[in-house]
Amino acid sequence: MKKLHFGLFENAQANDTGRATWRHPDNQRDQYDTLEYWLKIAKICEEGGLDFLFLADAWGWAEVNGVRPDVASIEGLDLPRLDPFIVASAILAHTEKLGVVMTGSTLLEQPYAFARRMATLDQLSKGRVGWNIVTTGTADTAVKAFGVPMVAHDERYAMADDFVQLVYKLWEGAWEPDALTKDKQGAFANPTKVHAISHEGPYFRSEGYGNSAYSPQGTPVLFQAGSSPAGRAFGGKHGECMFVGGGSVEQLAQHSRAIRAAAVESGRDAGSVRVMAEFRCIIGETEEDAQRLYQEVLDSQTPEVTVASYAWFTGLDLSAYDPATPMTDLHTELSQSQVSRFAGMTVGDVLKDWHEHGAGSKAFVGTAEQVADRIIELAEGADLDGFLLAPVIQPGSTIDFVEKVLPILRERGALGESRGATLRERLVESDEATITGDHPAVSYRAQAPAIAV
């Protein structure tokens, strides 16, 4: 039986993944802007045995025909939100084992400053951080807010490749792991182990010295979720954990095969990439009880949010199309995965589907035993290494999962065991805290010449 790993998918805002369920009486996500909320969620994750907390993020806001609809503010759809890096710092300070994965955009971040921010969190957490690499800010309003031009979809992955090459140089090549000696009778750092880096790529340039010394993991654990051909190629080359949406065994198996094939095409072993799927569930004492609970969630959401939400993710105003229009007739330079996933469906189908679960997967509704059965079925049938639990209602969904489902999976021998204190050792099941093997980051270690004394 496969040994599986689990993370919790969260957003530092009142709603997530295109839904607006904050009105549900049991949903505490409207408290997202309090430290108490995040410490409660982190405690549930750590004590429950989850490997990490995944903080999704997006820049920009929903617009329909160039105007932000009132429903977006009324329902807290897109704004306001918090900075996931600052949320992460608070969580890491109050946990000992839990990993935290943050989302950072290669279109909107500056590599030199970003490298220091990640290295700082890795240093202070003793190696418990990961980076979810995204190539845009989700909406075209993001580039409007930053005053930068939008870059075409496939070119954004070329830009991301340049970005990661530069941060690899800063994380792996600027300071050797043992450069700091902190010897008060000698030197604070060994100058022969501190190196200048040089990068002149098609999109980013940097000359000089890394701002932070080598951290416990060096390069943080790398997550990526692109489902387009360009996204899969990028993920196969750089990703350690590839995050895919939900679906049937057949759909997830197809994603898994494509990701592993992309890794092989990049000169890596097929098993060097961990494939993790999104998973939502509503757990009841009986199937009927679970269905009742799920209907309560659906009834708490305002239908008008659907059009604005889909436009936020894709830039497409579905209300402008005849409901019978095939989704294959639509095109966007934004989140193509949120168009391609609906191939074979019409605009009307998507509006109905999106109202139910937004950009996320459809929830599995049943008893704890049925949920555990489904997880094992998906993992074994689709060659998955783990799941990201996307809670329907917080904190209830997470509590139900860790208290009712994880014990069943543990009893069945389906949970992976931690090998060490860092996120990489825990999640990738590596014997080393730092990145190893056939990953391209390894080739950037101490590449620049040493500075003459």
Secondary structure by P-SEA (a helix, b strand, c coil): ccbbbbbbbbbcccccccccccccccccccccccaaaaaaaaaaaaaacccbbbbbbccbbbbccccccaaaaaaccccccccaaaaaaaaaaacccbbbbbbbbcccccaaaaaaaaaaaaaaacccbbbbcccccccaaaaaaaccccccaaaaaaaaaaaaaaaaaaaccccccccccccccccccccccbbbbbbbccccccccccccccccccccbbbbbbccaaaaaaaaacccbbbbbbbcaaaaaaaaaaaaaaaaaaccccccbbbbbbbbbbbcccaaaaaaaaaaaaaaccccaaaaaaaaaccccccccccccccccccccccaaaaaaaccccaaaaaaaaaacccccccccccaaaaaaaaaaaaaaacccbbbbbccccaaaaaaaaaccaaaaaaaccbbbbccccccccccccccccccccccccccccccccccc
